[in-house]
Amino acid sequence: MKVLLAGGGTAGHINPAIAIAGYIKAMEPDSEFLFIGNRDGMEQRLVKQAGFPIKSVVISGFYRGFKPSDIVHNIKTVYYSFASRGAAKKIIREFDPDICIGTGGYVSGPVIMAACDLGYKAVVHEQNAYPGVTNKMLASRVSRVMLANADAQPRFTDKAKFVLTGNPIRPAILASKHPDAVKRLGLDGSKPVILSFGGSLGADCINRSVAELLARSAKDKRYYHIHAYGQNAKWMPDLLKEKGVDLDKCDNLDVRQYIDNMEDCLAACDLVIARAGAITLSEIQAKGRPAVLIPSPFVAENHQYHNAMSMVRQKAAMCIEEKDLTGEKLIETVDSMMADPSVLAEYRRNAQSMAITDANERIYKTVKEVLKEG
């Protein structure tokens, strides 16, 4: 099988494409793959690290402002959208794929549209509860729209063939078990474990509110707390010092820049504090972990809020919008969830019930079904 994939801009669009390619390769080792990405996108690094070939087009998104610089940028974007579609057609003809898979982001639109124009079979994968503009635009052209969240389907305006597949989840996340993870982290199991993070760059509002919770935990030792503050918040240890926290003397606090053993941290924790990115939520659900979600308001279509509310409606998480977030509010919310073990257990069961842990298999099955169609 020859598979062409397009997705980029953020890791949330790129990593599912890489996971899909990896699973197809495992099932059919003789398959050939080609990614198409934006010339300056992070997909260039991530795809190459995963060992797959990638070719480039140039594309950008529209700015919503009306400043002269915004207008100039948008004129260039219109030009790029036409040019990239032509460049994509050339690449597609040369590769001659059996199937084209789009996973969202600016680059996915012109590439999958070009594939449809040329008569190639194509599918798209939507990771979020609120679909992106690109996938909404492509829905009526492709053979299948694969959904990670059933809440997305009514938000598509075009009639399309939908299939619920879930988001691909890293095998390490699924494999890690609570007792083994607790042992590897050196925990004694005497305290509830909280895990918090705001992404690889960090989220200022999460870091500052979590600092209040960490400062209290340094005094009362109520929770064991693992927190990753990210690349842009190297100031956080100093902030904790200002609050009287000596991390060297607090054996219940694990504060670091990055989490490189997320599989063990997720398996060991009792509660997660995080943004509401699609892949993050899929992994939280796969482990059946209750969560306090703080959706980013700076993403397209405010999709993280809709992702979070899918879990809130199932009583699998609580949501604090960033505009309402304070240290006091976060502490109050965490304490209320942790106070009653039966309530926490209900959240855990509800989160687990939302999990789709065989997304790769479902996506592969959908691809094979499309290939069999005339």
C-alpha positions in Angstrom: 0.0 0.0 0.0 1.2 3.5 -0.8 0.0 6.1 1.7 0.3 9.8 1.5 -0.3 11.8 4.7 -0.8 15.5 5.3 -1.1 17.3 8.7 0.8 20.0 10.4 1.1 23.2 12.4 0.8 21.6 15.8 1.8 18.3 17.4 -1.9 17.5 17.8 -2.2 17.2 14.0 1.2 15.7 13.3 1.5 13.0 15.9 -1.8 11.3 14.9 -0.5 11.1 11.3 2.8 9.6 12.5 0.9 7.1 14.7 -1.4 6.1 11.8 1.7 5.6 9.5 3.4 3.6 12.2 0.5 1.2 12.6 0.0 0.7 8.9 3.7 -0.1 8.6 3.4 -2.6 11.4 0.5 -4.3 9.7 1.9 -4.1 6.2 5.7 -3.7 6.3 6.1 -3.3 2.6 3.9 -0.2 2.5 5.4 3.1 1.2 4.8 6.4 2.9 5.1 10.0 2.0 4.2 13.0 4.2 3.5 16.5 2.8 4.1 19.3 5.3 4.5 23.0 5.4 8.1 24.0 4.6 8.6 25.8 7.9 6.3 23.7 10.1 7.3 21.5 13.1 6.2 18.5 11.0 9.5 18.7 9.2 11.4 17.8 12.4 8.8 15.4 13.9 8.2 13.3 10.7 11.9 13.0 10.0 12.5 11.9 13.6 9.9 9.2 13.2 11.8 7.9 10.1 9.3 8.9 7.4 10.1 10.9 4.2 8.4 14.3 3.8 8.1 16.8 1.0 7.1 20.5 1.4 4.7 23.1 0.2 4.3 26.6 1.5 1.1 27.5 3.2 0.0 29.9 6.0 -3.2 30.7 7.9 -5.4 33.9 7.7 -5.0 36.7 10.2 -8.3 38.0 11.5 -7.1 41.6 12.0 -7.3 44.5 9.6 -3.9 46.1 10.2 -1.9 46.7 7.0 0.5 43.9 8.0 -2.5 41.6 8.4 -3.9 42.5 5.0 -0.5 41.9 3.4 -0.2 38.5 5.2 -3.6 37.5 4.0 -2.9 38.4 0.4 0.2 36.2 0.6 -1.9 33.4 2.2 -4.4 33.4 -0.8 -1.4 33.2 -3.2 0.1 30.3 -1.1 -3.2 28.4 -1.0 -3.3 28.3 -4.8 0.4 27.7 -5.3 0.5 24.9 -2.6 -2.4 23.1 -4.2 -0.6 23.1 -7.5 2.6 21.9 -5.9 0.7 19.2 -4.0 -0.8 17.9 -7.2 2.7 17.5 -8.7 3.9 15.6 -5.6 0.8 13.4 -5.5 1.1 12.5 -9.2 4.7 11.5 -8.8 4.1 9.4 -5.7 0.8 7.9 -7.0 -0.7 6.9 -3.6 -3.4 4.3 -3.0 -4.9 6.4 -0.2 -4.4 10.0 1.1 -5.0 10.8 4.8 -5.4 14.3 6.2 -5.1 15.0 9.9 -5.8 18.7 10.0 -3.9 21.9 10.1 -3.3 24.4 7.3 -1.3 22.1 5.1 -3.9 19.4 5.1 -6.5 21.5 3.2 -4.7 22.1 -0.1 -3.1 18.7 -0.1 -6.3 16.6 0.4 -8.2 18.9 -1.9 -5.6 18.4 -4.6 -5.8 14.6 -4.1 -9.6 14.8 -4.5 -9.3 16.9 -7.6 -7.0 14.2 -9.1 -9.4 11.4 -8.3 -7.4 9.8 -5.5 -9.1 8.2 -2.5 -8.9 10.3 0.6 -10.0 10.3 4.3 -9.5 12.8 7.1 -9.2 12.4 10.8 -10.6 15.0 13.2 -9.1 15.0 16.7 -11.3 17.5 18.5 -14.9 17.8 19.7 -15.2 21.0 17.6 -14.0 20.3 14.1 -11.4 22.6 12.4 -12.1 24.7 9.4 -9.9 22.5 7.2 -11.8 19.2 7.9 -15.2 20.9 7.6 -14.2 22.1 4.2 -13.0 18.7 3.1 -15.8 16.6 4.6 -18.0 16.5 1.5 -15.0 15.6 -0.8 -13.5 12.7 1.1 -14.6 9.0 1.4 -14.7 9.1 5.2 -14.5 11.6 8.1 -12.9 9.7 11.0 -13.9 11.3 14.4 -12.1 11.1 17.7 -15.1 12.5 19.5 -18.8 11.8 18.6 -19.7 15.4 19.6 -17.9 16.6 16.5 -20.4 15.1 14.0 -23.3 17.5 14.5 -20.9 20.4 14.0 -20.1 19.4 10.4 -22.4 21.3 8.0 -21.8 19.0 5.0 -23.2 15.6 4.6 -20.4 13.1 4.9 -19.7 9.5 5.8 -18.6 9.5 9.5 -16.9 6.8 11.5 -15.9 7.0 15.2 -12.3 6.0 15.5 -10.9 7.9 18.5 -7.4 9.3 18.7 -4.3 7.2 18.3 -2.7 6.6 21.8 0.9 5.9 22.4 1.4 2.2 23.2 3.5 3.1 26.3 0.6 5.0 27.8 -1.7 1.9 27.4 1.0 -0.5 28.7 2.0 1.3 32.0 0.1 -0.1 35.1 -0.5 1.7 38.4 1.5 -0.6 40.8 4.6 -0.7 38.5 4.4 3.0 37.8 4.2 3.9 41.5 7.3 1.7 42.2 9.3 3.2 39.3 8.5 6.7 40.6 9.6 5.8 44.1 6.3 6.5 45.7 5.1 4.8 48.9 1.3 5.1 48.1 0.6 6.9 51.3 -0.7 10.1 49.6 -3.0 10.9 46.7 -0.9 11.8 43.6 -1.6 14.9 41.5 -0.1 15.4 38.0 -0.1 18.8 36.4 1.3 20.2 33.2 0.6 22.9 30.6 2.4 21.5 27.5 6.0 21.5 26.4 6.2 25.3 26.4 4.2 25.7 29.6 1.1 27.7 30.3 1.7 30.8 32.5 -1.8 30.7 34.1 -1.5 27.0 35.0 2.0 27.5 36.4 1.0 30.5 38.6 -2.1 28.8 40.0 -0.4 25.5 40.5 2.3 27.3 42.4 -0.3 28.2 45.1 -1.3 24.5 45.4 2.3 23.5 45.6 3.0 26.0 48.3 0.2 24.7 50.4 1.2 21.1 49.8 4.7 22.0 50.9 3.2 22.9 54.3 0.4 20.3 54.9 1.9 17.4 52.8 -1.6 16.5 51.8 -0.8 15.4 48.2 2.2 14.1 46.3 2.4 16.4 43.4 4.3 16.1 40.0 4.4 19.3 38.0 6.0 20.2 34.7 6.4 23.9 34.1 7.7 23.8 30.5 10.3 25.6 28.4 9.0 29.2 28.9 8.7 29.1 32.7 12.2 28.6 34.0 11.3 31.2 36.6 9.0 28.8 38.4 11.5 27.4 40.9 12.3 31.0 42.0 8.6 31.8 42.3 8.2 28.8 44.6 11.2 30.0 46.7 9.5 33.3 47.1 6.5 31.4 48.5 8.7 29.7 51.0 9.0 26.4 49.2 12.3 24.6 49.5 12.0 21.9 46.9 15.1 20.1 48.2 13.3 19.5 51.5 9.8 18.7 50.1 9.8 15.0 49.4 6.2 15.2 48.3 6.9 17.7 45.5 8.4 16.7 42.1 8.7 20.0 40.1 10.5 19.7 36.8 10.7 21.4 33.4 9.5 18.5 31.3 7.9 15.1 31.9 9.7 12.5 29.9 8.0 9.5 31.6 4.4 10.6 31.0 3.2 6.9 30.8 4.3 6.3 34.5 3.1 9.7 35.8 -0.4 9.2 34.3 -0.6 5.6 35.5 0.4 6.6 39.1 -1.7 9.7 39.5 -5.1 10.1 41.0 -5.9 13.5 39.4 -4.7 15.4 36.4 -4.5 19.2 36.0 -4.0 20.1 32.3 -5.0 21.9 29.2 -7.7 20.2 27.1 -5.9 19.2 23.9 -7.4 16.3 22.1 -4.5 13.9 22.5 -4.1 14.8 26.2 -7.7 14.0 26.9 -7.6 10.7 24.9 -4.7 9.6 27.1 -6.4 10.7 30.3 -9.5 8.8 29.3 -7.4 5.7 28.4 -6.0 5.6 31.9 -9.4 6.5 33.5 -8.0 9.6 35.3 -10.3 12.3 36.7 -9.1 15.8 35.6 -9.3 19.5 36.2 -9.2 21.0 32.7 -8.1 24.5 31.9 -8.7 24.9 28.2 -6.6 27.3 26.2 -8.6 30.2 24.9 -6.0 30.9 22.2 -6.8 28.0 19.9 -8.9 27.9 16.7 -12.7 27.8 17.2 -12.0 27.6 21.0 -11.9 23.8 20.4 -10.2 23.0 23.7 -13.3 24.3 25.6 -15.5 22.0 23.6 -13.1 19.1 24.2 -13.2 19.8 28.0 -17.0 20.1 28.1 -17.3 16.6 26.5 -15.7 15.2 29.6 -17.6 17.6 32.0 -21.0 16.5 30.6 -20.0 12.8 31.4 -18.9 13.8 34.9 -15.4 12.7 34.1 -13.7 16.1 34.7 -14.2 19.6 36.0 -13.4 22.7 33.9 -12.1 26.1 35.0 -11.9 28.6 32.2 -8.7 30.6 32.1 -10.5 33.9 32.8 -11.8 32.4 36.1 -8.6 30.6 37.1 -6.9 31.6 40.3 -4.8 29.7 42.8 -7.6 29.8 45.3 -10.1 28.5 42.7 -7.8 25.6 41.7 -7.2 24.6 45.3 -10.9 24.6 46.0 -11.7 22.5 42.9 -8.9 20.0 43.6 -9.9 19.6 47.2 -13.6 19.1 46.4 -12.7 16.3 43.9 -10.3 14.6 46.2 -12.3 14.8 49.4 -14.7 11.9 48.7 -13.1 8.7 47.4 -16.5 7.5 46.0 -16.9 10.7 44.0 -13.3 10.3 42.6 -14.0 6.7 41.8 -17.1 7.8 39.8 -15.1 10.3 37.8 -12.5 7.6 37.2 -15.2 5.2 35.8 -16.7 7.9 33.7 -13.4 8.9 32.2 -12.6 5.2 31.4 -16.0 4.8 29.8 -15.1 7.5 27.3 -11.9 5.9 26.2 -11.3 4.5 22.8 -8.1 2.4 23.0 -8.1 0.7 19.6 -8.1 3.9 17.5 -5.2 2.7 15.3 -7.1 -0.5 14.5 -10.3 1.4 13.7 -8.4 3.8 11.4 -6.6 1.0 9.6 -9.9 -0.9 9.1 -11.5 2.3 7.7 -8.6 2.8 5.3 -8.9 -0.8 4.1 -12.7 -0.4 3.6 -12.2 2.7 1.5 -9.6 0.9 -0.6 -12.1 -1.9 -1.4 -14.8 0.6 -2.6 -15.1 1.3 -6.3 
